Amino acid sequence: QVQLVESGGGLVQPGGSLRLSCAASGFTFSRYAMRWYRQAPGKERELVAHITAAGGSTGYADSVKGRFTISRDNAKNTVYLQMNSLKPEDTAVYYCHIPTLGSWGQGTQVTVYS
């Protein structure tokens, strides 16, 4: 069955960096676009970044543009989110998602503290 497992979250100070990973299995990863979402306490889940199946096109929320980079390695069935210049408002649980299959991972917590 489809499985998505996120990792790489943690505690970081403002201005720091983290790299999230999402390991996929149970489907032909290279055929599907992937997305990263996040959900902060008391807020709705929001789209952070998107990447096409071959990785040739990406898109970002305005709030992370220029700071976050989504990428993928189809040989490793993994999608990444490199997060630089982190801010306290980036604190959230981060999820990877397959839009056409509707599948979600369990999420990984990112906390940016002063």
C-alpha positions as CSV (number, residue, x, y, z in Angstrom):
1,Q,0.0,0.0,0.0
2,V,1.0,3.6,-0.4
3,Q,3.2,4.8,2.4
4,L,4.8,8.2,3.0
5,V,7.3,8.6,5.9
6,E,8.5,12.1,6.8
7,S,11.7,12.8,8.8
8,G,14.1,15.6,9.5
9,G,12.1,17.8,11.7
10,G,13.3,19.2,15.0
11,L,14.1,22.3,17.0
12,V,16.0,25.2,15.5
13,Q,16.7,28.8,16.2
14,P,15.6,31.6,13.9
15,G,17.8,31.8,10.9
16,G,18.7,28.2,11.0
17,S,18.1,25.4,8.5
18,L,16.5,22.0,8.4
19,R,16.1,19.5,5.6
20,L,13.0,17.4,5.6
21,S,12.7,14.1,3.8
22,C,9.7,12.0,2.7
23,A,10.4,8.4,1.8
24,A,7.7,6.9,-0.4
25,S,6.8,3.3,-1.1
26,G,3.9,1.3,-2.6
27,F,3.5,3.2,-5.8
28,T,5.5,4.3,-8.8
29,F,7.0,7.4,-7.3
30,S,8.5,8.8,-10.5
31,R,5.0,9.1,-12.1
32,Y,3.5,11.4,-9.4
33,A,3.8,15.1,-8.5
34,M,4.4,15.6,-4.8
35,R,3.6,18.4,-2.3
36,W,4.7,19.6,1.1
37,Y,2.0,21.0,3.4
38,R,2.2,22.4,6.9
39,Q,-0.2,22.9,9.8
40,A,0.4,25.2,12.7
41,P,-1.6,24.9,15.9
42,G,-5.0,26.4,15.5
43,K,-4.6,27.0,11.8
44,E,-5.6,25.2,8.6
45,R,-3.2,23.0,6.7
46,E,-1.5,25.1,4.0
47,L,0.4,24.2,0.8
48,V,4.1,25.0,1.1
49,A,5.6,23.6,-2.1
50,H,4.9,21.5,-5.1
51,I,7.1,19.6,-7.5
52,T,6.2,17.8,-10.7
53,A,6.8,14.1,-11.3
54,A,10.1,14.5,-13.1
55,G,11.1,17.4,-10.9
56,G,11.3,19.9,-13.8
57,S,8.8,22.4,-12.3
58,T,8.3,23.6,-8.7
59,G,6.1,26.1,-6.9
60,Y,6.0,27.8,-3.5
61,A,3.8,29.6,-1.1
62,D,4.7,33.3,-1.0
63,S,5.5,32.9,2.7
64,V,8.4,30.6,1.9
65,K,9.6,31.7,-1.5
66,G,13.3,32.3,-1.6
67,R,13.9,30.4,1.6
68,F,12.6,26.9,1.0
69,T,13.5,24.5,-1.9
70,I,11.6,21.4,-2.8
71,S,13.5,18.6,-4.7
72,R,13.2,14.9,-5.4
73,D,15.4,11.9,-6.1
74,N,13.3,9.4,-8.1
75,A,16.0,6.8,-7.8
76,K,15.5,6.9,-4.0
77,N,11.8,7.5,-4.0
78,T,12.3,10.5,-1.8
79,V,11.1,14.1,-1.9
80,Y,13.0,16.8,0.1
81,L,12.2,20.2,1.6
82,Q,15.3,22.3,2.3
83,M,14.3,25.1,4.7
84,N,16.7,28.0,5.2
85,S,16.4,31.3,7.1
86,L,13.7,29.7,9.3
87,K,11.3,32.0,11.2
88,P,9.2,31.3,14.3
89,E,6.1,31.5,12.0
90,D,7.5,28.4,10.2
91,T,6.7,26.3,13.3
92,A,4.3,23.6,12.2
93,V,3.8,19.9,11.5
94,Y,5.1,19.3,8.0
95,Y,3.4,16.7,5.8
96,C,4.1,15.3,2.4
97,H,1.2,14.5,0.1
98,I,0.5,12.9,-3.2
99,P,-2.2,15.1,-4.8
100,T,-3.6,12.6,-7.3
101,L,-3.7,9.7,-4.8
102,G,-4.8,11.7,-1.8
103,S,-2.2,10.1,0.5
104,W,-0.6,11.8,3.4
105,G,2.4,11.0,5.6
106,Q,2.2,11.1,9.4
107,G,4.0,14.5,9.6
108,T,7.2,15.8,11.2
109,Q,7.3,18.6,13.7
110,V,9.4,21.7,13.0
111,T,9.8,24.2,15.9
112,V,11.6,27.5,15.4
113,Y,12.2,29.1,18.8
114,S,13.8,32.3,19.9
